Amino acid sequence: MELDFTFRNVESTEAIKEWALKRFKKVVKHVKEPAHAHLTLIVDKHRHRAECTLRTDGETLRAAGETADMYASIDAVVATIENAARRTKERRVSSHEL
C-alpha cells in the first residue's frame, strides 16, 4: 500500500510517519492491491485532526478522527478505515466477487 502524507500546521516528523505506517499495516490485509492512502494531519488550536482517503480497485473509503493527541487521532482513523475495509471485503466475499 502506498501512503502519502499532508501536514497542515504541524511539523512533519519521522516518528508520526512511522506510527502511521505501522498502524496502516493492519488495513492492508483487508484491501485489494494496489491501494493508495492519503493521510492529512491538521492541528487547529488544541484539536488534532487526522483525515484519511483510501482508494483501491473501484472503492474509496474515507474517515476522520479528532482528539487532543495526534497519535490518538491517527489510531482512530485507522480503526475506522480498517472496519470499513473489513466490511467491504466481507461484502465482496459473500457475493463471490473476489
C-alpha positions in Angstrom: 0.0 0.0 0.0 1.2 3.4 -0.9 0.7 6.1 1.9 1.0 9.8 1.3 1.1 12.5 3.9 -0.1 16.1 4.1 0.8 18.2 7.2 -1.2 21.4 8.0 0.0 23.5 10.9 2.1 20.6 12.2 5.7 19.7 11.6 6.5 16.7 9.5 8.4 14.2 11.7 9.6 10.7 11.1 8.0 9.5 14.3 4.5 10.4 13.1 5.1 8.8 9.7 6.4 5.6 11.2 3.5 5.5 13.6 1.0 5.8 10.8 2.8 3.2 8.6 2.8 0.8 11.5 -0.9 1.2 12.0 -1.8 1.0 8.4 -0.2 -2.4 8.1 -3.4 -3.8 9.7 -5.5 -2.4 6.9 -3.5 -4.0 4.1 -4.9 -7.5 4.7 -8.5 -6.2 4.1 -8.0 -4.3 0.8 -7.3 -5.3 -2.8 -3.9 -4.3 -4.1 -2.9 -1.8 -5.4 -4.1 0.5 -2.8 -3.3 4.2 -2.2 -4.0 6.0 1.0 -3.7 9.7 1.7 -3.4 10.9 5.3 -3.9 14.5 6.2 -2.8 15.7 9.6 -4.1 19.0 10.9 -3.6 21.0 14.1 -6.0 23.8 15.0 -5.5 25.3 18.4 -5.9 22.3 20.7 -7.6 20.0 18.2 -5.5 17.4 16.4 -7.3 16.0 13.4 -6.5 13.2 11.0 -8.3 12.6 7.8 -7.8 9.6 5.5 -8.8 8.7 2.0 -8.1 5.1 0.9 -8.5 4.3 -2.8 -8.4 0.8 -4.1 -9.8 -1.1 -7.0 -13.1 0.7 -7.6 -13.6 1.7 -4.0 -13.0 4.8 -2.0 -13.1 4.8 1.8 -12.9 8.0 3.9 -12.5 8.5 7.6 -11.7 11.3 10.1 -10.7 11.5 13.7 -10.2 14.3 16.1 -8.7 14.2 19.6 -6.3 16.2 21.7 -3.3 14.0 20.7 -2.2 13.4 17.1 -1.2 9.7 17.7 -4.7 9.0 19.1 -6.3 10.7 16.1 -4.3 8.5 13.7 -5.3 5.4 15.7 -9.0 6.5 15.5 -8.8 7.0 11.7 -7.0 3.7 11.1 -9.6 1.8 13.2 -12.5 3.4 11.2 -10.8 2.7 7.9 -10.0 -0.9 9.0 -13.6 -1.5 9.9 -14.9 -0.1 6.6 -12.3 -2.2 4.6 -13.2 -5.3 6.5 -17.0 -4.8 5.8 -16.2 -4.1 2.1 -14.1 -7.3 1.9 -16.9 -9.3 3.6 -19.4 -8.0 1.0 -17.1 -9.0 -1.8 -16.6 -12.5 -0.4 -20.3 -13.0 0.3 -21.2 -12.0 -3.3 -18.4 -14.1 -4.7 -16.8 -11.1 -6.4 -13.3 -11.9 -5.3 
